[in-house]
Amino acid sequence: MKNFNGKSFDESLFDDEVMVELIENDAADIFTTDVIASAMMCATKSNYSWDIEIKKYGNKIFIDKRQDDDDE
C-alpha cells in the first residue's frame, strides 16, 4: 500500500497490477479498489468530493474513479 499523501483517487482500478491480474484470471464478478470502496462507505460523512463510475462489461462490474479529462 502507498502512504497517504493527501490525495485521493490517484490511481485507477486498471493502474493496479494486482487488480489487472485478478481481472485477467476472471477471479470475481465485481472489481473495485480499497480507495473507491472506502469513498462509498464514507460518502455521507465525507468533506471531500468524490466521483465514481460503475461500468458493466458482460457479466463483470467495474467500480472505478472517473478518469480526469486532460483536454480541459
CORQUI-V307774 format. One record per pair of residues at least 6 apart in sequence whose ideal C-beta (glycine too) atoms are under 8 Angstrom apart, sorted by sequence separation. I is the first residue (numbers start at 1). GAP is how many residues later the second one is. If there is no record, write none. Layout:
BEGIN
I_GAP ; I_GAP
END
This chain:
BEGIN
13_6 ; 14_6 ; 22_6 ; 55_6 ; 56_6 ; 39_7 ; 43_7 ; 54_7 ; 55_7 ; 23_8 ; 54_8 ; 22_9 ; 53_9 ; 54_9 ; 55_9 ; 53_10 ; 39_11 ; 52_11 ; 53_11 ; 19_12 ; 40_12 ; 52_12 ; 53_12 ; 39_13 ; 52_13 ; 53_13 ; 19_14 ; 51_14 ; 52_14 ; 53_14 ; 51_15 ; 36_16 ; 16_17 ; 13_18 ; 13_19 ; 13_20 ; 11_22 ; 13_23 ; 40_23 ; 11_24 ; 9_26 ; 37_26 ; 8_27 ; 9_27 ; 36_27 ; 36_28 ; 31_29 ; 36_29 ; 9_30 ; 29_30 ; 30_30 ; 31_30 ; 32_30 ; 35_30 ; 8_31 ; 29_31 ; 30_31 ; 31_31 ; 32_31 ; 33_31 ; 29_32 ; 31_32 ; 32_32 ; 30_33 ; 23_37 ; 8_40 ; 9_41 ; 8_42 ; 9_42 ; 13_49 ; 13_50 ; 14_50 ; 13_51 ; 12_52 ; 13_52 ; 12_53 ; 11_54 ; 12_55 ; 9_56
END
